[in-house]
Amino acid sequence: MSADHASVVPSVTPPLWLLAELTYRCPLQCSYCSNPIDFHRYHQELDTQAWCDVLRQGRGLGAAQLGFSGGEPLIRKDLEVLVEEARSLGFYTNLITSGVGLDVKRVNALSAAGLDHIQISLQAADPDLASALAGSKKAHANKLAMARAVKDAGYPMVLNVVIHRQNIDQIGDIIALCDQLGADEVELANCQYYGWAFLNRRQLMPTRDQLKRAEDETRRWRERLQARGRDMTLHFVVPDYYEKQPKPCMGGWGSIFMTVAPDGAVLPCHSARELPMSFPTVNDLTLHDIWYQSDAFNRFRGTAWMPQRCQQCDQHSVDFAGCRCQAYLLTGDMTDTDPVCEFSPHHAALESMVEDAQVIRVLESGAIPRNVHMARQQTSTKDSE
Ligand code: FES
């Protein structure tokens, strides 16, 4: 930490990214899902017109990149209409999907509507493990077929694999599968612990040895691919809990990123619903007023809200004191320093959690699948505490 850094009054610039979480419904049950635990409470979704209005407002506000996600956005029958609207507004559009609900006809319809980019998620290389992780026997084969269909339609094949304790030892096979499929870009994203992933973190956290082997294997694959002249980019996203400096989450709260949840709540990040604060909805206010004037977006802008130790640290304009959601989940105080920071008084507790994950053991319970039944059970347990 260095000497005094005066609190900075934020100057608010327009958002760059708009994430439209069209629905929390999803045919899969991944235990690392970042959706809120109580997603079943938000079953009222914005209709097509309301979403089109959100897109117009978002573009008017200055957002240029638009992600369609969920849940599974393909569940929305009006996805093509929304893509068309986004295209006419001049957004660069990205569909973030499991691939379930996609077929060749729909890939072509989305392409005709003007969709720019598709990212498909895979669970594992081994079909049995993939089925177990997704809670679906058919999903894996469908995902592989759709990855090919996306490429046949002229898109780059972009695959995302959430990496965790249960699939990390297969990382070489996962990369080999992506190579065989003809992927152009592969994101090997170590699990971030929010929502269901936080609930299941003991079952999901890899050991340091697993992580090292996975990084080494990824590096060997990069060398092999390069030697073959194969142009497949491999991104390896390191898990947060193993770091000493927190990530600059969302590029800073209310800086570039705005999420609209299925029911119209407007959030500075996809996990903000877990925080003990309320968020305005598009039914109450315009996106412009929410972005510039709402307490929810202004709360963690600038540095005045930061604990002293962060205000005095020369890294605060780099990491913004870390992630608000992570600070809350790990300390119960959303205004605290993210415990990933080595100067946080909670960093030692995080380190012991990491140490606890170093022993591969059979846990007394398996990971909790993300589905409505478990959501009800989890929330009723929490409500009665
Ligand atoms: Fe919410 Fe980081 S995920 S601030």
Boltz pocket constraint, residues with backbone or C-beta under 6 A from the ligand:
constraints:
  - pocket:
      binder: B
      contacts: [[A, 194], [A, 249], [A, 250], [A, 269], [A, 270], [A, 271], [A, 272], [A, 322], [A, 323], [A, 324], [A, 325], [A, 326]]
      max_distance: 6.0
